[in-house]
Structure formats: structure tokens, C-alpha cells
Amino acid sequence: MRLLVTRPEPDATRTAERLRALGHEPVMAPLLETAFLDPPAPTFRPSAILLTSGNGLRGMLRWPGAADWLDIPVLAVGDRTAEAARAAGYTQVRSAEGDGEALATLAIASLDPKAGTLLYPAAVDRAGHWPERLLAAGFTIALAEVYRMDPVANLPDSVVADLRQGRLDGVLLYSPRTAKTFAHHVAALDPQPPVDHLSIYTLSPNVASSVTFGRIFTAPEPTDDALLALIPQSVGTSPSGVR
């Protein structure tokens, strides 16, 4: 199948490589671009660090003092982010293997609210209300907005041409922001390209709710493995006739 990969780099390249290994043809079009910010570094030593993305980790590592925190417990939303934290040198890393709610559950089960302040390096635009569960459980959280995701101004011309010519079989959408950006750019095209035949592969129901066209498939759990498992095995000619 010929599939549009919309997630930001460096995740887009990793997903494209996995799609090629499965026999598909990825079309790269990241719809959000990462812009790192420089908020003041915390003046305290966190009792633990909560990570919901690799960008949160990368933004935090821009602080010189972060090099002294490698022994601090790190709770990561998923395995990919946990692997990145270990690669950065953190020695006590656990993965929630899920989403923000799973991260909150892991934190409540494994951390002591009296041990100190949790550090949450995050994006400016965030989804979910899972930090409220931690506050209700007695934790103190210090939020540091270390990056933002800026939507691209337009779809690449090559992708617009692919849409108009029916040369795409599906689209991979990993976040509500990306889904909304894709839907907005498609709606702005004049004339409208045919999109009802597209298979829309989404990471969660929240992502799926932002798209109103195509055949929508939602991963049973918010992981890359679960999303890619939704895509039919590449055999013969794809629906678009391209592969």
C-alpha cells in the first residue's frame, strides 16, 4: 500500500522504515514541526521525571543541569520514549506502555507523593487530563513547556498531486493536532480531491474524532505496533493501483 506518513521527525523516518520492511511504500509529509523553547531550568532537584514524548526529553536535555539528574527515576509514556531516556544515560527508567492515563496510573502506583516535586517537561499544546489524577492523589507537579509543535502552512505539492490522482491508499495519524492539521489542509483544497477511499489509520479515538472522511481504523492501544498491525499485509496491487 502507498501510505502517507504525517508524524513529525525523527519519528516519521522510523515509521517509514518499518512500513518499507512490511512491503509498503511510505510517502513522507510531516505536518508538524518541532520548535524547542528555553524556559528557565528548575531550581530544585525533581523526585521523578514524567515523559510523554521524546521531544520532552530532548527539550529537557537542553538544560545544562539535566546532566546531574541521570539517577532520578524516569517514568515514560511508552517504550520508545523509555529507550530514548536510557540512551541519554538515565538509569532508573520505567515505561507505562500506553498513554497519559497509563503514565498517571504508573506514577500513582510507584511513586511517593511526599518524596518531592515531579518534573513534567512537555509541549505547549497538550492533550488529556491525566495530570489532574496526580494532583488529586497528592502529588506536586512542575510543568515545564520545553517545546511546541507548529503546523506546516500547506500540504506538499507532491502530496496534493497524489490526493488528486488517487495515488494514496491510506494515511497514518498519530496525534489529534496532526489529524486536525491534515483535515484542515484537505478541506482547503479547491477543487476537493477524492478522499472517501482512503484508509485512515489512527492511534486513538481522540485522533480519529478529528477526521470525518475515509475509512477510519483505530489502534486498540496507543502504540506504533498496534497502529501498524491495522494495515493489511502488502500483497499484489494496492487499491490505488500504485502498488
N, C-alpha and C positions, 0 to 999 in steps of 0.2 A: 504493500500500500504506500501511497505517496502522502506523507503526513507533515502538517505544519507544526513546528516546534516553536512555541511563543514565549517560553520562560526566559528569564534573564541569564546572562553569562555569569559564572562559568558553568552553571547547571545545564544550559542549553546544549553545550558541546557534549557533556557526559550523556545526556539523554539521546542525542543524535547518534552517538557511538553505539549505544545499546540498541537503538532501532535498526541500524545497519546490521548489527550482529544477528538480529532476528529476521533479516531479509527484507526490511522495509527501506523506503527512500525518504529520508528526512529533508525537509525544507526549513532552513533556519530563518527565523524572523522574531528575535526577542522584542517584546513590546514594552518592556520597562527597562530603564537604565539606572544603575546604582550610582548614587551620589553620596559619598561619605561626608559626614559632618564632624565637627570638632568641638563637642561640648566639653566643659571642664571635667577633668578626671575626678572621681570621688576622692574625698579626703579621708575616707575610712577604709578599713580592710573588710571586704564582704565576708559574710559567713558562708555563702554559697553563691554561685552564678547560674542564672537561668538563661538558656539559649534557645531561641525559636528559629534560628537560621544561621547559616554560615556567614552571612553579611553582618549579623550582630556580633559574631566572634571577630570577624575581620575589623569591624569598626572599633571594638574594644581594644584590640591589639595595637591600635594606633597610639594608645596612651603609653608613655614610657614605663610607668609604674606597673603596668599589667604583667611585665616580666617577673615581678616578685610574687605573683599570685598563683603560680603553677601548682601549688599544693592545695589550693582551695577546691572544695567539691564543686563539680560542674554537672548540672542536670540539663540534658539536651533533649529537644523535642523528638528527634529521630536518630537513626543510626548514622546517616550521612553527616549530620552536624556533630554527633559524638565522635566520629572518626576524625573530623577536622580539628576538634578540640584536642584529641590525643596527639595528632600530628603537630599541633602547636606547642606541645610539651606538658599539657595538663595531665596529672597523674591519677586523679580521682574523678572519673567521668562515667556517668550512667545515662542510658538512653530510655526515654519514655515510650519509644516505638509507636508514636501516634501523633496527636495534635496537641494544641494548647491545653485542652481539658485533661489529656493524659499526662501532660507535664505537671499540671497542678496536682493531680492525684498522686504522682510520684513524689512531689515535693512534700505534700502533707504526710505521706506515709514514711518518708525517710529523713526529714529534717526537723530540727527542734526550733520552734518559733522564738525561744528565748536565747538562741545562740548568737543572734545578731541580725544585721540587715542583709537581705537578699539583693543582689545586683541583677537588674534586667536590662541589658543593652539591646535596644530594639529599633524598629523603624518608626518614622514619624507617623505613618498611617498603619494602624494595626487592626486586626480583626479578632473578634472573640472577647469574652468577658471573664476568661479564666483567672486573671489576677485577683478578681473580686473574691474568689473562693479562698485564696491565700490570705487576703486581708481579714476575711470572716473567721479564718482559723487562727488568727492572732499573729500572723507574720507581718514584718515590716519590709516593704519593697522600695528600692530606689530605682526609678526608671531613668535610663539614660538614652536619649534619642541620638543614635550614632550614625544613622543613615536614612536616606529617603529613596523611594523608587519613583522616578519620573517617567511618565508615559511618553512614548515616541510620538512625534507630530502626525505621522501618517504611516500607513502600511507601505512596505517597499513596493516599487513599481512592478517588480517581478512577481510578487505575491498577488497584487491586483490582477495582473495578466493571467495568472494561474486560476484565480477565482472566476474570472470572466469566461475562461475557456474550459472550465470544469476539469482542470488538471490536478485537483486535490481530492483525496479521498477522505481525509479527516484532519482534525485539529486537536492538539493536546493543550489543555488549560489547567494550570496548577494553582491559581490564586484568584479570588474574587476581583482583585484590581486588574489582573491581566484579562480576565473574561470580559469585564466591563469595557476595557480599552479595545479589545477585539470587536465586540459587538458595536461599539460606537463608531469605529472606523469603517466597518462593513455597512452600517446604516447610512454613513455619509457618502458612500459611492453612488454616482449617478451616471448611467443607469445602474440599477441594482443587479449584481451578479447572481447567478443561481447558487443557492446555499442550502436548500432543503435536503439535498442528497448527502451533505456532509455528515460524517460521524464525528460527534463532539465528545471527546474523552476528558472527563473532569475528575479532579482529585477529591472533591467532597460535594455534598448537596448545596453548600453555600456557594461554591464555584458554579455549579450547574444552574442555580437560580438566576444568574446574570445573563444567560443565553436563552433566546426564545426561538431559535431556528435549528434545523438539522435534527439528527437522531442523537439524543443525548445519552451517554453512558457514564455512570458514576462509580468510582472505585469503592469497594466495600470498606476499605480502610485508607487513611490518607498517606499512602506510601507510593513511591515510584514503582515498586514491584507490582503493587495491586493495580495501579493505573495501566501499566504496560500489559498486564495479564488480560485486560479487557479487549485488546486489539487482536483480531483474528490472525492466525498464522498466515504468513505470506506464501501463498501457493497460486501459481498461474497468473492470470491477468487481473489487475485490481478493478474495482467498479468504475474508475475513471478511464480505464483503458490504457493508462500510462505504464502500470506495472502489473 
